[in-house]
Structure formats: C-alpha cells, structure tokens
Amino acid sequence: MGYIGDKYGRKRALELSIFLMAFPTFAMGCLPSYDSIGPVAILLLAITRCLQGLSVGGQLMSSLVYTLEQHPKRRWGLYGSYVMAAANVGTLLGGIVGFIMRATLTDEQLHSWGWRVPFLAGILVSITGLYLKYYCDEDHAGSHGVHAPPNPIKAAFGRANRRSLLSATLVPMLWSAGFYLTFVWLSIFMSDLEVPPLPHAFLVNSASLAFSVCLVFPLGGIISDRYGRRRIMAIGAVCMGVLSPFMIYVIGLDNPVAAFFAQSTMGLSLTLWGAPMMAWLVEAFPPEARLTSVAIGYNIAQATAGGFSPAIATLLVDRYGEHTPGYILSALALTSLTGLLIAPSHQHDQGEDAYRQPVAEMEQDQHEGGDNEEKTRLHHLVSGRDQFEEDSDSSREII
C-alpha cells in the first residue's frame, strides 16, 4: 500500500485499502460454519483475516499521510491526532457493539447467529470509500514538486533513510502494545482472566477509551504543535513506563470505578505519546518515499509489539500473577524512547507549508498590504511555478 501511495498517489492507496476492508469483513459474516464444511471453514476464515490485515496495514498510514499533506505543517500535530482519534472511535464502537451483543443475546444466540451481525455491518465501511473517491480532492504522486522514485521500497531502505526507518520502527512499539494491552486485552482480562471477573468490564473499557483517547487525543496533537513532538512524547512514555504496573494492579482490585480511573490514566499517558507520534512519523521522511517508509516502520511495530504483547501478557498472568503484564509496557516505553533519541533531528518539510497555503490567505495578505516581493513569492508557490527569481521585475510591475 505504501508503494502504491508513493508511486500513484495517496488517495488511490487509501481507496483500495478501504474497499479491501469492507468486503472481507462482510464476507466473514457469511462464512459457513465448521460443522457445515469442516476444515475449509478455517481456511476461508484465515483468508478473510489476511485480507483485513493487508487493508488495515495500509489504511491507517495512507489516511494519515493523505490528511497531513492537505494541511499546513504547523498544524500537523492536530490533524494527525484526528486521524488516530477516528481510528480509536472505531475501536470504541466495536467495544460498544460487543457490550450490547453480550447484554441482549444469550450465549446460544451469540454462537449460532449473533456473532455474524457486526461483521455483516462491515459493508458500511465502503460508504466512506465511495465518498473519498467522488468527493475528495485528488493528490499527486511525488507531491510538493518532488518526483516519485522508480521504486519507493528501495528508496525507503536506502542508506540515507535507514536510521529514520529504524527509529520509526521502535517509536510506534509503545503505542501499538500500549493500545492493544490497555483497550483490547484488558477488556478480556477484566471479564475472563481476572478472579472474580470485573462487573461490566466491556462498559468500563469503552468508557475509559472514550474519555482518555477519543476525546483527549486532539489535545495531545495541539500541545505538540505548540511545545514540540519529542517533549510531549517523552512525558507520555515516562508516565506509561512508570505507572502501568501499578495501574494494572488497581484494575485487579475488582472495583469498576477504580478500574475506570486506572485504565484512563494509562490511556492519557498513551495519548501524550501517540498523538504527537502521528505527525512525527510523517515528518521523519521525505515526500517521495514517505508513505512507504511510514507504513514499513509502523506495521513492523504493530506486527511485533502490538501482535505479540497480548499473548505474552496472558502467559505472564498464567505463570506469574495478574499484575505482571504492566512490566511489558515499562520495557517498551524504554525501547520506544530509545528510538526517539536515535532519530535524526532534521524534519522533511520540503516547503510544504508554502505549497499548501490556501489562495484565500494569500489574497487577504494582498489586501492588507506589505512587501510586494513577498506577495509575489507566495503567489508563485501556491500556483506551483518556480521561476520567480527570473521574472521578479515583471511580477512587481503586474502587482
């Protein structure tokens, strides 16, 4: 998906990934049972899951890069946080649906037909793809005056890009494992692994997710625009690493109110790390191989730290007690902080603010007065021309 986005445009990659999510999800709700066709049911389930994984692996980063490149760089923290907040709302809706299904259906109904309903509803995702296709602006491969490389994957692994790619692999590990442990695995921990089970575990999980991530996430992006990505991310990582073991201990006390505040504390720490991280990832790479590089780094982190952390957490609970999984996040906080420290200090803005500044702003500046040379420079940047120095005299005369 990253290759498609860098070679043929971010929008095309995003459209493809959306439809690749909608139809396999719907197909999962139509799958025959094991009792009907035997082991073939397992194979069909694996295929649909792989297609979903391929989709989500390209969808989030494609939407991130597409969105940020449409807006001024000085507000990338805010708009990057919007992208991830929207993804978190999807997780929130999933948790709410899970709570409703468990509350309204018996176990027999859930197993016989109820589990299919949320998957069949996945076809609704295609509506957003259609809207994107017909109503959103086109982008262009090699935007900002930079031509797309012959092979973005080769460029992503090029020598000049390797340090940034390593950093972009380590940094998302805390977010990936932190989110899956805090808002996916912990709901199962509270309802099934904890003894006795926490009452209304899915409701507690959804409420803390809505408060600490979905609502507050844009605030994390705003303060990163004002005070810098690294500073805010470092605060979040330290809080997550130090507080997580204690917060999971509090969640294990079988008190829904205490569990809500403990889970929300972990979520707020994650927000301080994850909201600035979205813009930080995009800023780490040049436009010509940006989507490929971001997708490689982020998805390696998702597949390793995010993919294995729930299984490791369950193993730790089984062997060493209910309160041990928090130390996974402590270790990954240190790992991701290391990735942040080794990252190159430069940022690849490539003059994107000037190219993306709206024409309306330029016209307002012209009415307010000011230096004619600066006005002309803005006019040429917005219109995509690069011959200002040669034609500056005639441009002044026209203005």
N, C-alpha and C positions, 0 to 999 in steps of 0.2 A: 504493500500500500504506500509506503514511503517512496519507493521508486516511481510509482505511478504519479504521486503527488508532485515530486520534483521534476519529473520529465514532462508530464502532460497537464499539470495544474492541480492545485489543492482541492478544488471543487469536485473534479472528476473522481478523485480518490475517495472523498467524503460521500458522494452519491453512491458509489459502488459499495462501500462498507455498510451504509445504512440498509440498502436492499438485501445485502448479504446477511444482515442480522434479522430482518423481518421475516423472510420466508423460511429459513431453517427453524426459527423459533415456532412459527406456526406449524411447520411440519412435525416438530416434536410433539405437539398436542395431538397429532393424527397418528402417531406411531402405533402399530399393533402390539399387543402385549406378548410377553414371553410365553404365556400359556397358549397363544394362538399360533405363533410361527417359530418358537424355540430360539436357538442362539442367533438367528438372523436379526431378531429384535435388538440384541446387544450391539451388533454391527451397525445397524441403522441409527441407533442412539449415538454411538461413537462418531459416526459421520456428521450428524447434525451438530453435535457438540464441537467438533473440529471446525466446521464452517462458522459457528458462532464465535469461536476463539479467533479465527482469522479476521472476522469482521471487527470485533471489539479491539483487537490489536492494532488495527489501522484507523478505526473510527475516532477514538478519543484524540489522538495526536493530530489527525487530519483536521478535525474541527478546531483544535487549539491553534494550529499554525494558520489555518484559513481565517479564523476570527481575529487573531492578533495582527496579521498583516493588513487587515482592513481598517485599523485604527492607529492613532498616533502612539508612538513608542512610549511617551511619557505616561501613558495610562495602560500599559500592557499588564501591569500587576492586577488592576481591577478587572480587565476583560478576560485575562487568563483565569482568574478566580471564578468568573461567571461560568466558564466552560466546565470546570470541575464541579462547581456547585450544582449545575444542571445534571451532571452525571450522578452526583450524590442524591439528588432528588429522585432519580430513577431507582437507586437502591432503597431509598425511603419508601417509595411506592410499592416496591417488592415486599418490604417488611410489613407494610400495612395490609397488603393483599394476603400475605401469609397469616397474619393475625386474624383477619376476617374469615378466611377459609377454615382455620382451626376452631374459631368460635362458633361458626354457623353450621358446620358439617360434622357428621360422625366420622370416626376412623374408617369405617367401612365405605362411606360415601367418598371420602378423600381418596382412598386407594382404588376404588372402582372407576370413578369418573371425575371427581373434583380436582385432582391434580392437573388435568388437561386444560382447565379453563384459563389459567394465567398464560399458558403457552399459546393457546389459540388467539388470545388477545394480542400477542406479539405482532400480528399482521398490521396493527395500527401504527407501528413504527414507520411503515412505508409512507404514511401521510407526510411525515417530515421530509422524507427523501424527495417526494413529489414537489413539495413547497420549495425546497432548496433548488431543485432542477429548473423550475419555471419562474421563480420569483426572486432569487438571489443573484447578486452580481457575479459575473464571470471573473475569474482570476487568470493569470497567465503564467505558464511555466517560465522559470527564470525571471521572476518579477524584480522590480526595482532596478531595471537596467542590466541585470546580470543574466547571462545566458545559462540555461540548464546544461550541466556537464553531460558528456556522452553516456556515462554510467554513474548515476548518483551513489550507488552502493560502493563502487570503487573509490569515489571521492570521499565517502563517509569514513572508510577505513584507511585513507591516505595518511601519510606520516604527519602532516601538519594538523590533522584532525584527531589523532589518536588520544592525546591527553584529554581533550574535551570529551571525547566519546567515553573514555574510562570514567571520568568524573560524572558524566550524565548517566552512567550505569549504576554507580554507587549511590548517588544522591537520592534517586527515587525509591531505594530499597526501604527506607524508613516509612515513607508514605504507603508503599504497597503493602508491606507486612503490617504496618500500624492500622491501616484501614480494614484489612481483611480480619485481623485479630479482634479489633475493637468493635466493629459493626457487623461482621458476618459470623465469625467463630464464637464470639462472646454470647450471642443470642442462643446458640446451640448449647454452649457451656452452662448458661443460666437455666435453660429449660430441661436439658437432658443429662449433663455431666455432673452438675452440682447436686449435692445431697444435703438437705432436701432441695428440690427444684425451687427456683425463684418464681413467685406468683407473677403472672402477666409478663413473662420475660420478653416476648416479642414487642409488647407495647412499650416497655421501658427502653428497649433497644431503639425503637423507632422515634420515641420522644427525644432521647439524647442525641440521636443523629440529626433530627430536625433542628434542634436548638444549637448544638455546638459546631455543626459543619454546614448544613444547608443555609441557615440564616446568617451565621457569622463569617462564613468563608469570604464574601466580598470585602468585608472589613480588613481581613488579613491582606488581601491584594492592595487595598487602598494605602495602608500604612507602609507596605513595601515600596510603593511608588514614592512615598514621601521620605522614608528613612533608609531605604536600601534593602535589596533582597537578602544579602548574606546576614545582615544583622538580625533581621526578624526570624530568618530560618534558624540561626544559631540559638536564639532564645527558645524556639519551639522544640528543637532537638534536645536541648538540656532538660527542659521540663518533661519531655516524653521519656527520656532515659532515666531520670531520677524518680519520677512519680509513678510510672507504670506498675512496678511490682507492688507498691502499696495500694494503688487503686484496685488492682485485681483482688487483693486481699479483702478490701472493703466490699467489693461486689460479692465475694463469697460469704458475707455475713447474713445473707438471706433477708435483706431489708430492701424493698423496692425503691424507697426514697433515697437511701444511701447509695444504692446501685446506680440510680439515675445521675446523681451528682458525681460519683466516681467515674462513670463512663463519659459524662460530659466533660470532665476535667481532661481526660485523655483525648477527647475529640477537639477541645480547644487547643491543646498542645499540638495536635496534628494539623489543625488549621494554620497555626503560625508557621509550620514547616511547609505544608502542601500548597497554600495559596500563593506565596511568592515563588515557589518552585516552578509553577507552570510558566510564568514569564521568564524565569531564569533559564529554563531548558531551551526556550526558543532563542533567547539572546546568546546562547553559547555557541551557535553555529551560523555560518554564512548562508545566505538565502539559497544558493544554487544546490546545496545538499542538505538543507535544513530539515525537511520533513523525514527524510531517510535516516539521518543521524539521530534525531529526537526519538523516532519510532524504535530504532535499534536499542538505544540505551534504556528507554523507559520499559520496553517489553521484556528485555532481559531481566530487569529488576522485578517485573511482575511475575515472570515465569519462575524465578528462583526464590527470592524473598517472599513475594506475595503468594506464590503457589505452594511452597513447602511449609510455610510458617504455621498454618492451621493443623497440619498433620503432626508437626513437631510439638506444637502446643498440646494436642491431645495425648501424645506419647508422654510428655512431661507430667501431665495431670495423672495419667495412669500409673506412672512409676514413682514420681517424687512428690505428688501432692497438688492440690488445687491452686496454689498460689505461685507456682513456679513459672508459668508462661510469660509473666511480665518481664523476666530477665531476657527473653528473646528481643524485646523492644529496646532494652538497655544496650544490648550488644549491637543492634542495628543502628541505634542512634549514634553510637561511636563510629560505626562503619560509614554512615552517610555524612557525618561531619568531616571525616577524613576526605571523602570525595569532594566536599565543598571547599576544603582547604587546598587541595591539589589542583583545582580548576584554574585555567588561565584567567588572568584578571581582565583581559580585553573583552569587549562585547561587540558583536557584529551588527551594528545598526545600519551601516551602508547608506546613511542619509535617508532612512525610511520615513522619518517624521516629515521631512520636506516633501517627499513624493506623495505622502498620504494626506497632507494638509488640505482640507476642503477648499474649493474655489470660493465659497461664500466668505470664509475667513479672510482670504486674500483681498476680496473686493471691499470688505469692511475696512481693512487696513488702508486701502487706497483712498477711501472717503475721509479717513481720519488724518491723512497727510503723513509726511515722513520723507525719508530719503528715497529718491527715485530709483537709485541703483538697487537698493534692497527690494523694492517692489518688483522691479523687472526680474531680479533673480528668482523671487518666489513664483512669478508668472511662468518663467521657463521651466522651473522644477515641476510645477503642477501639470503643465501641458506636456511634459516628457521630453522637451528639447534640451540639448546640451551645447548649444553654440552661443551662449550668452557673451562670452568674452570677445568673440569675433564681431558681434553685432551690437555691442553695448551702446555705441554712439547713436545709431539709428533707433534703438529701442527707447532711449531717453527722449528723442525727438517726438516719437509717436505718443508717449505718455504726456 
